[in-house]
Amino acid sequence: MDKQAIRKLYLQKRRGLNPEQVAALSEKIFQNAKTLSFDGVKYLHVFYPMTGKQEINSLLLADWIRSNYPEIKLLLPKSDLQNHTLEHIVWEEDTPLAMNEWGITEPENGEAIQPQLIDMVIIPLLAFDKAGNRIGYGKGFYDRFLAECRQSIKKVGVSYFNAENLLFDADEYDIPLDICVTPERIWEF
């Protein structure tokens, strides 16, 4: 299957989840994510779940990090919708947030951190394969972001679904995951 077909299939699978399933699966992913090592992480890039898209509730992990690792600075992306790039803003509990025209909740302003300083990124996924290749919404925001990061950044995907067996039609711009957290297990690549 090509990326477009896989993207369509997994968008359909995700749309089929009801709010109770989303909450239960998000909780399982969160419980598994808590077992990851956050040693040496100073800057952790997370995402804010999009309303109505059945995205994983990443706020569970963000709140837990704030309570258990107060030294870690959480970062939220702020999208440049014209260039399909991301800026990485320190997300304090009082950072003002607003929804952009694509329905993504983002910081209105704040301190921007350069991608080379980020130690770990939590990446929302539609699907991934057993080699760590990932499929998102297809706009390339995370591909461009990860290309700006240092090679040692820990790339952690989160997915409701387990890995596909077949490799996607990855291209030279695709940067694979190091880890993917699902409700059932943690995949390492």
C-alpha positions as CSV (number, residue, x, y, z in Angstrom):
1,M,0.0,0.0,0.0
2,D,1.2,3.5,-0.6
3,K,1.1,6.3,1.9
4,Q,-2.1,7.9,0.7
5,A,-4.0,4.6,0.9
6,I,-2.6,3.9,4.4
7,R,-3.4,7.4,5.5
8,K,-7.0,7.1,4.3
9,L,-7.4,3.7,6.0
10,Y,-6.1,4.9,9.4
11,L,-8.1,8.1,9.3
12,Q,-11.2,6.0,8.8
13,K,-10.2,3.6,11.6
14,R,-9.6,6.5,13.9
15,R,-12.9,8.2,13.0
16,G,-14.5,4.9,14.0
17,L,-13.4,5.3,17.6
18,N,-15.9,6.7,20.1
19,P,-15.0,9.1,22.9
20,E,-14.9,6.3,25.5
21,Q,-12.5,4.3,23.3
22,V,-10.3,7.3,22.7
23,A,-10.1,7.9,26.5
24,A,-9.3,4.3,27.3
25,L,-6.7,3.9,24.5
26,S,-5.1,7.3,25.5
27,E,-4.9,6.1,29.1
28,K,-3.1,2.9,28.0
29,I,-0.7,4.8,25.9
30,F,0.0,7.2,28.7
31,Q,0.7,4.3,31.2
32,N,3.2,2.9,28.7
33,A,4.8,6.3,28.0
34,K,5.4,6.8,31.7
35,T,7.9,3.9,31.6
36,L,10.1,5.7,29.0
37,S,13.4,7.2,30.2
38,F,13.3,11.0,30.5
39,D,16.9,11.2,31.8
40,G,18.8,14.0,30.3
41,V,15.7,15.6,28.7
42,K,15.7,19.3,29.1
43,Y,13.3,20.2,26.3
44,L,10.4,17.9,25.4
45,H,8.3,18.8,22.3
46,V,4.7,17.6,22.7
47,F,1.5,18.2,20.8
48,Y,-1.9,19.5,21.9
49,P,-4.7,17.0,20.7
50,M,-6.9,18.4,18.0
51,T,-10.6,18.7,18.9
52,G,-12.8,16.4,16.9
53,K,-9.9,14.4,15.3
54,Q,-9.9,11.6,17.9
55,E,-6.2,12.3,18.6
56,I,-4.4,10.7,21.5
57,N,-4.9,12.8,24.7
58,S,-1.3,13.9,25.0
59,L,-2.3,16.2,27.9
60,L,-2.2,13.2,30.2
61,L,1.6,12.9,29.6
62,A,2.2,16.7,29.7
63,D,0.5,17.0,33.1
64,W,2.4,14.0,34.4
65,I,5.8,15.4,33.2
66,R,5.0,18.8,34.8
67,S,4.4,17.0,38.2
68,N,7.2,14.4,38.0
69,Y,9.9,16.2,36.0
70,P,9.5,19.9,36.8
71,E,13.0,20.5,35.4
72,I,11.8,19.5,31.9
73,K,10.6,22.4,29.7
74,L,7.6,21.4,27.6
75,L,7.4,22.8,24.1
76,L,4.3,23.2,21.9
77,P,4.5,23.7,18.2
78,K,3.2,26.9,16.6
79,S,2.5,26.3,12.9
80,D,3.4,28.4,9.9
81,L,0.5,27.2,7.7
82,Q,2.0,28.8,4.5
83,N,5.4,27.2,4.7
84,H,4.4,24.0,6.6
85,T,7.0,24.7,9.3
86,L,6.9,24.7,13.1
87,E,8.2,27.1,15.8
88,H,8.8,25.5,19.2
89,I,7.4,27.6,22.1
90,V,8.0,27.0,25.8
91,W,4.6,25.9,27.2
92,E,4.1,27.1,30.8
93,E,0.9,26.4,32.6
94,D,-0.1,30.0,32.1
95,T,0.9,30.3,28.4
96,P,-2.0,31.7,26.4
97,L,-3.3,29.2,23.8
98,A,-5.5,29.8,20.8
99,M,-6.9,27.6,18.0
100,N,-5.5,28.3,14.5
101,E,-7.5,28.0,11.3
102,W,-6.8,24.3,11.0
103,G,-8.2,23.6,14.5
104,I,-4.8,23.2,16.1
105,T,-4.4,24.6,19.6
106,E,-1.1,26.6,19.8
107,P,0.7,29.1,22.0
108,E,-0.2,32.7,21.1
109,N,3.3,33.7,22.0
110,G,6.2,32.8,24.2
111,E,9.9,31.9,24.2
112,A,10.9,30.0,21.1
113,I,13.5,27.3,21.3
114,Q,15.8,26.3,18.4
115,P,15.2,22.7,17.1
116,Q,18.8,21.7,17.8
117,L,18.2,22.2,21.6
118,I,15.3,19.8,21.7
119,D,16.0,16.4,23.4
120,M,12.8,14.5,22.8
121,V,9.7,14.9,20.6
122,I,6.3,13.2,21.0
123,I,4.9,12.8,17.5
124,P,1.2,12.1,16.7
125,L,0.7,9.4,14.1
126,L,-1.9,7.8,12.0
127,A,0.2,4.7,11.3
128,F,3.8,3.3,11.5
129,D,5.6,0.2,10.3
130,K,8.0,-2.2,11.9
131,A,11.0,-0.2,10.7
132,G,9.8,3.0,12.4
133,N,8.5,4.7,9.3
134,R,5.6,6.9,10.2
135,I,2.5,8.4,8.5
136,G,0.8,11.6,9.7
137,Y,-1.5,13.9,8.0
138,G,0.8,14.4,5.0
139,K,1.7,18.0,5.1
140,G,5.4,17.4,6.1
141,F,5.5,19.6,9.2
142,Y,7.3,17.0,11.4
143,D,9.6,15.9,8.5
144,R,10.8,19.5,8.2
145,F,11.1,19.9,11.9
146,L,13.0,16.7,12.5
147,A,15.4,17.6,9.6
148,E,16.4,20.7,11.7
149,C,17.1,18.7,14.9
150,R,20.3,17.1,15.9
151,Q,20.6,13.4,15.1
152,S,20.5,12.3,18.8
153,I,16.9,13.7,19.4
154,K,14.7,10.9,20.7
155,K,11.7,10.6,18.2
156,V,8.8,9.0,20.0
157,G,5.6,8.3,18.1
158,V,2.2,7.6,19.7
159,S,-0.4,5.5,18.0
160,Y,-3.7,3.7,18.8
161,F,-2.7,1.0,16.4
162,N,0.2,-1.5,16.2
163,A,2.8,-1.5,13.4
164,E,2.1,-2.4,9.9
165,N,4.3,-5.3,8.6
166,L,5.0,-3.7,5.2
167,L,7.4,-0.8,4.7
168,F,5.8,2.3,3.4
169,D,7.0,4.0,0.3
170,A,9.4,6.1,2.4
171,D,11.4,8.8,0.6
172,E,14.6,10.7,1.4
173,Y,12.7,13.3,3.5
174,D,11.1,10.7,5.8
175,I,12.8,10.5,9.2
176,P,11.9,7.3,11.1
177,L,11.0,7.0,14.7
178,D,13.2,5.6,17.5
179,I,10.2,4.5,19.6
180,C,6.5,4.2,19.2
181,V,4.1,3.9,22.1
182,T,0.8,2.0,21.5
183,P,-1.8,0.8,24.0
184,E,-0.3,-2.7,24.0
185,R,3.4,-2.0,24.0
186,I,6.5,0.1,23.3
187,W,8.1,-0.5,19.9
188,E,11.8,0.2,19.5
189,F,13.5,0.6,16.2
